[in-house]
Each structure stands twice: as structure tokens, then as C-alpha cells.
């Protein structure tokens, strides 16, 4: 019995499993399982073609099931990250927003962010603002109820 392919499949299964730990979406897991099953076939002396066939026949259906499950779990979920997740939210000014590029601070939910008012207006502490966009590491906001320039 030649164990070269057995070790190939074991190494592939481990690499894919470790890769799955560091990625999102369960994309590599089905292929790791397929490689493990192919390793079992190699251990029992199946030919290389049969091992590859088992790898594909096991991996693809698992991938389709996992994808379907992931799609169902994330349907309608807000997948925005970092500052993008607060765009459109209402915040409270906790440090006055001053003109000429001097940023103040706002609180959105439980987080505090550096912010500037759109158009460089001064917005006093305690005012409510709407988050318009993210620029670099700070938010661009406008006083709640105010319309954007050009509207």
C-alpha cells in the first residue's frame, strides 16, 4: 500500500481546515471534509482516480448544503462593517463640532466617533445629528432635520 496519497489528503484536509478557521463563510470546510474522506479511501488502497472522485462527490454536495444554510442565515442581515454600519444612524454630539476641519465627537449607540459637520458648520454639544458618510477615521454628519446642500 502506497501512503503518499494518504499523506497528501491528510495535509490538504488540515491546511483547508486551518484556512477555514481564518476565513468567513464555511467555504473551505466542505473541501477539508472531502479531503479527509479521500484520505480514508487512500488508506484502504483505492486508486488515485477513485480518491479524486470521492473528494469531488463528497465536497460539492456539502458545499451546496452549507451555502444554502449560510444564505438562509444571512438573508436580510445588515453586513456592513466598521464605520459603514453607522451611516444613516442618529448620534448625539458629546463634544462640539467646530468649523474649519476641527472635529468634535459624537456618540452613536454605545460608541464614540470623531466627527465633522457637513459644510463645516458648528454643531453644539447635546445636538442630534445624522451620520451621512465615513471619511477616513471620522464621520461626516449634519444636524438632524437639516437638508443637505443641493437638495
N, C-alpha and C positions, 0 to 999 in steps of 0.2 A: 504494500500500500504506500503510495507516494503522498507525503503530507505537505508538500509545497503549496498546493492549492488550499489545503485546510488552513494553513497559517496566513495565506493571503486573505481568505474570507474573514478569519478572526481579526486580523489587523484592520481590514476595511470596516467591519462591524464596530470595532472600538473607536476608530477615527470618526466615523459618522455619528456615533453616539456622543462622543465628546463635542463634536461640532454642533450637534443638536442642543447641547447644554448652553452654548454661547450664541444661539440664533433664536429667532422668534418664528413661530408658525408651525412647528412639528413637520417641517419639510424633510429633514434628514432621517427622522425616526423610522419611517417605513423601509427605507433602504438599509438601515442598520439591522432591522429585523430580518429583511430578506437575505442579507449577508450572513447573518447567524444561522439561518436555515440552510443556506448553501454550504456553510462550513460543516454542518451536520451531515449533509449529503456527501461532502468530500471525505469526511471521517469514515463513512460506510462504503467508500470506494466507488461512488457514482462517477461517471465520466465528466470531463470539463464542460461539454456541451449541456449535459443534464444539469450541472451545477448552475450554469448561467441561466438556463430555462427556469429553474426553481427560483433563482434570485429575482427574475423579472415577474414570474407568475405570483410570487408572494408579495413583492414590493408594490406593484402597481395597484392591486385592489386595496391594499392597506392605505396607500396614498390617497386614493379616491374617497375612501371612507373617512379618513382624517380630514381631508379638505372639506368634505360635506359637513362634518361636525364643526370645523372651525368657521365655516361660512355661516352656519346657523347660530353659533355663539356670538359672532361679531356683527350680525345683521343689525343695522341701525345704531351700532355703537359709535361714539364720537372718538375717532382715533387720532385726533390732533395731539401733538406733544409740545413740551416746553412752553414758550410764551404764546404759541399759536392757540393753545387751548383757552386762553383768557380773552381772545379777540371777540368783541361783541358783548362782553360782560360789563357789569356796572361795578365801579370801585369807589372808594371813599378816599379823599385827599387827606393824608396824615402829615404831610409837610408841603407847604405852599409851593405850587408850580409857578416859577418865575419866567419872564421873557428872556430872550437872547441866549437860548441854548442851555440855561441853567436848569437842571432837572430837580424836581422835588420827589416826593414818594407818595404812592397810593397803596391802598390795601384792597385786594380782590380776594374775597373769601378769607382764608387764613394766611395768605401770602402777601408780602410787601414787595413792591416793584419800584424801580426808578421810573419816572415818567416825565413827559413834556406835553404841554398843551399844544394842540394843533394850531398853527398860525402864530405861535409864540405869545399867546395871551397869558395873563396872570390868573391863576385859579386859587382862591383862598382855601386854607385848611378847613375841613369839615364839609366841603362841597362834594356832590356826587358827580362822577364822570363816567363816560362810556369809553371803553377801550376800542380804538379804531384799527391799530396795527402794531406790529413789533418792528423796531428798527435797532439793529444791533442787540444791545443788552437792556434796552429800556422800551417802554410802551409809549405810544402816541395816543393821546386821549382828547376828548372835548367835553365841556360841561354838559351834563345830562339835559336833554331837551333842546340843546343848541343844534342848528343845522350846519353841515359842512359848507365851506366856501364853495361856490359854484353850484349850489343846489337851489 
